[in-house]
Amino acid sequence: MSAESSSSNNKKPIYIIDGCRTPFLKAEGYGGPFSAADLATTASRTLLLRQAIKPETLDEVIFGCVMPGPDEANVARIIALRLGLQESIPAWTVQRNCASGLQALDSALQSIHEGRANMVLAGGTEAMSLAPVLLRQAMVDWLSYWARSKTVMARFKALAKLRLPMFAPVIGLLRGLSDPVVGLSMGQTAENLAYRFAISRQQMDEYALQSHQRLARAHDENRFDELISLYDQKGQCYSEDTGLRRDSSIEKLAKLRPAFDKKFGLVSAGNSAQITDGAACLLLASEAAVEQYQLQPIARIIDSQWAGLDPAQMGLGPIHAMTPIMQRHQYNIGDIDYWEINEAFATQVLACIEAWDNEDYCQSQLGLEKVIGKIPQDRLNVDGGGISIGHPVGASGARIVLHLIKTLQQRQGTLGMASLCIGGGQGGAMLIECLQGEAS
């Protein structure tokens, strides 16, 4: 099993000082009110303003983003400058598909480990509703031909080559959510897992309903104290995740048609992650910075891991990334208090649960002598996940780490594991130790 380790074993500890996120706003079929830079700048400004340290203490800014807008190349640098940070503070953007936000945290971890930084602002952001609509290659070629046509006759010839199908738009988001190597959309890879582990439509819909119910309960119990409010240019306030469907039911979910395999499929829009806009950010610090500025960390990053697998089975990426961490620390499932596995699809999370309890998969794919066992669902995604909260692809990795810390605080846990599957056949995971209980 090919794997990429960022283990912090035998290295000085890296601390998480604080974090916050925006509400996740479900795309409603038109461009949302905030760009990726808007979302991350607002969250980061709130985070920095409540710190006792000065902004110039930062050594680096790192953000994950999969599809920044055409005016947001290297969106992390734009965020840093809009925050008013000193121009001498470098900023850079990372992209690892659905785990880009986790990659930002891992990149910050490496910068601190290597001594290049002591304090890093890191996170993820995405405005999926603003994903570009593209021209077909035939239209691009025609426009190039038109630009080279200088005479009236040449332009008449160019117009004669124009065809109506050339005007059909290409939805950039849909292209981005497809794997060009295996020729499958992410939803089709989820169908593969449903078939492999015999996961039924009923099971998927029940999991999706649970996600909405858990999110509703978490909002009602004020468990999202990491949330900040957003205000658009019209003065409208967004203070909660807008993808929540309190009226969701098994009956309503069952009526939704398959989204990716129209004839035989089981995966629907209702049991898949939502297309969403949002940002999450965290402040990471070295042990030296914690001592120098008398900071109060909320968590410590113990370990992280990246792994690769068959792109057609990409939803199983979390178990390939979490397994080496469990082995390094000789942990059993019971040693981890709470888990966050990003809900790209209900069947993908259910498949991960099944795979770790499947002797053949553990032996043939993970190289284990015995099964690891089943993650208890009452310890997994306890406040909902991507199906109900949404999955802004650049931000989700940072969000699940941040909320995992909050979950550990609120429920008196110590160890937590956050993980995501990644388009292209990868998985990422991070092991967290909570250092502070919930404030009284």
Order of alpha helices (4+ residues) and beta strands (2+ residues): beta-beta-beta-alpha-beta-alpha-beta-alpha-beta-beta-alpha-alpha-beta-alpha-beta-beta-alpha-alpha-beta-beta-alpha-beta-alpha-beta-alpha-beta-alpha-alpha-alpha-beta-beta
